[in-house]
Amino acid sequence: MNSPNRPSPTVAPRPIARRTFLLAAGVSLGLPALEAMARPLAPPQAAKPRRLLAVCNNLGVLPDLFFPAGGGRDYRPSPYLELLAAHRGDLSVFSGVSHPGVDGSHASEACFLTAAPHPGSGSFRNSISLDQYVAEQIGGLTRFPSIALGVNTRRGLSWTGSGVAIPCEGKAADVFRQLFLQGTPAEVAAQVRKLDTGRSVLDAVGGQLRRLGSEVGAADRDRLDQYATSVRELESRLLASRGWEHRPKPAVAAAVPTDPGSAAAYLEKVKIMYDLARLAFETDSTRSITLMLDSAATPAVTLPTATTTEGYHNLSHHGKSDAKRSQLRSLDEAHMRLLAGLFADLKGVREGGETLLDRTMVLYGSNLGDANTHSTLNMPTLLAGGGFKHGQHLAFDRGKNYPLPNLFVSMLQRMGIEADRFATSTGTMRGLELA
Amino acid sequence: MSRPLPIALAVLALAVLAGTGTGAEPTAAQQEALKLLDAEFERLGPLLGQVTDAGYAEFVRKTLDRHKVQRASLAAAFDSTRYDELKLGLLVERQRLLAWLKPPALPPDARPRPRVASRPEPPPPDPLPYPVDELADDRPEAVGVAGFAPRGFLEAHCVGCHDADTRKGGVDLTALAWPPDAAASGSRWAQVHDRVAAGEMPPKAKATRPDAAGQAAFLGGLNATLTQAGRAAARRDGRSRQRRLNASEFENAVRDLLHAPWLQLRGGLPDDGVADRFNKSGAALDVSHVQLSRMMGLVDAALRQAIGVQAVRVPPTTRRFYAREQKTLVNEYQQVPMNTWPDRQNFPLLGTRTEVDVRLGKAPRTVGAADPARRELEAVGWLGIAFPKWDRTPIPVAGRYRLRFSGYTVWAGPNGYSGLFKGPDAAERVRQATRWHLPDLDDASPGRRDEPVSVYAEGGGRSRRLGGFDLTPEVAVHEFDAWLGADESVVPRATRLVQPRPPNPTNFNAQRDGAPGVAFRWVEVEGPLADDAAAAGYRLLFGDLPLTAFEGGGKRVAVASDRPKADAERLLRGFLGRAYRRPAAEADVADLLALVSAQLDAGVGFAEAMIAGYTAALLSPGFLLLQERPGTLDDYALASRLSFFLWNSPPDDALRTLAATGQLHKPEVLWREAERLLADPKATRFVEAFLDYWLDLRRIEETTPSASLYNDYYLDDALVEAALSESRLYFAELLRHDLPARAVVASDFTFLNERLARHYGVPGVSGVAMRRVTLPAGSSRGGVLTQASVLKVTANGTTTSPVVRGKWVTERVLGYEFPPPPPVGAVEPDTRGAVTIRQQLDKHRADASCATCHSRMDPPGFALEGFDVFGGERDRYRAVAPGGVPVAGFGKNGQPFEFHLGPPVDAAGVLPDGRAFADVRDFKRLLLETPEGEAVIARNLVTQLVTYATGTPPRFADRAAVERLLERTRAGGYGVRRLVHEVVRSEMFRAK
């Protein structure tokens, strides 16, 4: 069995299919950051594909309007869950769950998918995120092992095994082009040449590292090893990308999305990202997507039902002001409606006799249980689709929380990945059964 | 601990929310809400009675009548949206009445003169303010205590509580390895040592307390053993671990190498890991394929941009951009549906007279080149900050430019007007004078005061401040030089003006007889300035070889070479001589040459082959890694440590030469070089990088002041910039003049400009320039604790917490580290004014287990309770709750103040040693009144400096060295510059 925080050394390196590596001034800077991209081509998976979409709203929701009353299948939906009523049978809602030891208020957003403890401490080290763990195991099956998306941020949810942040992509149009726009033969040839040059460059770097390794003392050896490993990883990612270059990209009917320029078009951006995620799954371009909704960096926004008078972050520090709570509620409800739309869209796509939602785990939640108090306990958490017996409220102790990483273990196992542990998990999610 | 919303209010909130558009009879909660409206109507009556202008009074009366009708319709059918609108409408009317009755406290008609003169530039410090002595011998052999073993003491006094079963406080002393391993168990043993030495353990109540002799023997033995173990480990592996450059060092290194200070690289890299608060530790600076792939893309792009400077070698030219020819400026003359506020409109000026025909489109926008004399007098005026700007001020290529701005200040008014403005019809004006706060743009006159202007470079999705100047009522040209990237444009902003935001904003600068504004005639961009450095980047890469192609923004680059392989070797060796911080090994050169050679053989062209070689060089350990070997650093490694310490950048030629000739390690040379680096402008990189992490200044933009509680700060970029600047200039001043470390906490001066001085209530400072100002007697300012920047990064934009601020001060300034907090909920902030944060905290401080840490953590935070979320002084909290009477005024965004004054602030507290303080001045005095108090501040500063400089804080084994360092500097009051020098010559710095 593999335990996520100690990735098995036998796992093959994961290559990327980054379209363009050595582009010229001004071009490469704007490229999407699909760092964790393709792995060496792997044989097609016999089992049915399972997918993961993890979404974090880093300011969470008003807890009193989110958490339902009563447990089990007969729970009474909260005002927010009413908005998801059409999908009640396709989702489970969790209360009284959190990541053990994850404190540090806003800093905890780095741990939403990693559950690494004490992000606020001076010497915090992050660990691998759930999506990257999935990508390491099954990423080779698709053109992109994983995609990290973000709205109004470049700090995403994805972290490598060595705890390095993977910057997320905020421009849906750029991701769309990488996923679906086929280059001309000349462009493909030029791209292959660039990838080859990149590998030659890394080869020279690797030579120097090898010579240096013999001179370095034991204490620093692991730093050099990490450097050398990264060089090799990138090399094999480039190699795999080369392989994918010759395979045509899937064609989709959708047009290239238009990214709103303003951070105030927050909810519109969220919708565009949901659509993009659905398209990526539908075409089996990837099976692992993260989406960070950086509400904390979002200014005042205009909603169909209301206009907020100040930035999202300040609203979240509502200090019990009714006016602020009422605006927050409008925002939270808009999020719930978008989520309902995503579920409906995923149900609208059929794959092998099932809906896409049946094969896609959508994890929705927040690192903050209550933004007004900066509390990281009682994280609001929803899981929809993906092949579980849903339709229930798994209610745990709000005073002494149940470890949320257990849900991650259940999800990994549902993905067909052999894992019995993730971060501070103590088992699988109690009460959550496979469909 | 999450406390439930008080039931009555929760019911009110939900009931009001639930009422949306139902048209039903008002509920009880809605009746309550309507009563609040009635109270507001009642407050407005007496105010209206004081208005002496009949037209205005009539206008307000009609408005109120209309509002009363709305009130009645709400009583019939409640609607929460219309309720909110009405509430805001009444608030706006009230605030405007108050502003009319009591005009804003601006100097009404005079420029604020005389100005406070800038302090004359002080003389440079003495060449050798203190004697050079031999490098301190920081590593005497520790005297071990033969046969010392701690078990007996632990068994007798400790393990009763701290064994594997009881584990009191989570501590199991039986599990600690002996002899201590410096890395793993060393820090835990150090804790044992410190708790026992401080008399905290064993607890006083226990019968098992050791006698004095037993304790002394235990501590002596433990101290010696820990010190020995730490030194042995340092000798074997070094104190610090090998590390790569962090993102900011990487950016500086590439900029310096390619002579391209305009390169923006940091934003393209993943955030760096942080250890012991700094981004300087090998333990946290991981390398991943993500980093490498990003760096590969960035380096490739940077090389091509540097080549692009050569491709677009243009003689310096002066481009003038007339305001009257800017579409985005002249298009704002007319009111459009989206823009009906004069505060967001522009107006064409000829001198200080509005050209009404031009505004109405009846005359050409400009006389153009046909009438140069008149054209020179044409300008565009405006009253707000950000809305109007130049279309673009395109430049041909990245480089250094001279910027000139021609403009002056104006006054618009006295007549106000309202509604869609048609023309200068006298009859219209009389009617419209009722809206006194909306100035008549067609009636301009000379400015009444200076207006500070900040200039930004905008482009590529970024905005950065380039500089600033003060526009005066007299026309003047303001000039300064700046680096510009190829995609950047220049944008001047008059920072004191309103930044109106919907709905229905009011200019807080408005007075009965008009409002202040600015007028610009043109912007000139001259350059690229003939500068040897501009060509140096290309020369480093390709020497004298001619560039023959540069297409697609650098997608295709070609350089002609007759002897490609020979040229490649010559150029590559030259490049490595600068890119690497020590001589390149032949094998490394050979590898890179082989790469270039293979590329050439593959036919990619000379330039592309070289770019591949250079890219590999910049991704390789010779560039990315700080290569240090255990033991005393060699001169190359020492040069890097010194320059990454004092410049946050790689060594320059002079430092490199001293390393190559083996001079640098000599004490007087090292001292001289440290002095040289500190005197260089690049030392600002140190100040910024150090404060970004030590004081968290990198987080200054992370929170935004609440638009409802703090709209006087909201959108005020000038305040943020001044606050940041104050902290940096202040620390630079401590460094430059070797001021005593106590100045970290308290001083009688700081750095201010007009905006920040107004914030601090310091009179007599005008203009945008920051300058050193002596603080009035009794001021709470001076020292980092009461700087607006620090008070902002320790608040969340809405509320402040003594716990958060107290912990921050205790750790960052007093150097005491707390263990991670237990998993209990935080206090829930409440801005409704019924309960203060202190009252909430008193509960958990009463709990003995909480009090252990909080009695030490909270007091500094209490002292800072007298400061709001942006460091403004307060003696009452601000609150927003239904029913309060709002403070008079409008915010930067033109929205009325909604907050009212809540409970009084209590800034008193008691230090852990029992000394009581009444407020922050008192608190600062207590911190510094004893010699040990000053030593605490200095010791912490040394700790921060050592961590920044070496990546590792002083360890247990370094304590004696730190104490000796402090001892040597005590007589001079622990001068900050001297402390930096002492760190440089310490063994901690000079050995790995």
Interface residues (C-beta under 8 A of the other chain):
Chain A: I16 R18 F21 L22 L23 A24 A25 G26 V27 S28 L29 L31 A33 E35 A36 P63 D64 G101 D103 S105 H118 G120 S121 G122 S123 F124 R125 N126 R154 R155 T160 S162 G163 V164 A165 I166 P167 R193 T197 G198 S200 V201 L202 D203 A204 V205 G207 Q208 L209 R211 L212 E215 V216 G217 A218 A219 D220 R223 L224 Q226 Y227 S230 V231 E233 L234 R237 A300 A306 T309 E310 G311 H313 N314 H317 H318 G319 K320 S321 D322 A323 K324 R325 S326 R329 D370 N372 T373 H374 S375 L377 N378
Chain B: S2 L5 L9 L12 A13 V16 L17 S80 T81 D84 R236 D237 G238 R241 Q242 R243 R244 G267 G268 L269 P270 D271 G273 V274 A275 D276 R277 G282 A283 A284 D286 V287 S288 H289 V290 Q291 L292 S293 R294 M296 G297 L298 D300 A301 A302 R304 Q305 G308 D487 G552 G553 G554 K555 R556 V557 A585 A587 D588 D591 L592 A594 L595 A598 Q599 V604 E608 A612 G613 T615 A616 L619 S620 P621 G622 L624 L625 Q627 R629 P630 T703 T704 P705 S706 A707 S708 Y714 N796 G797 T798 T799 E817 P820 P821 P823 G825 A826 V827 E828 P829 D830 T831 R832 V880 A881 P882 Q895
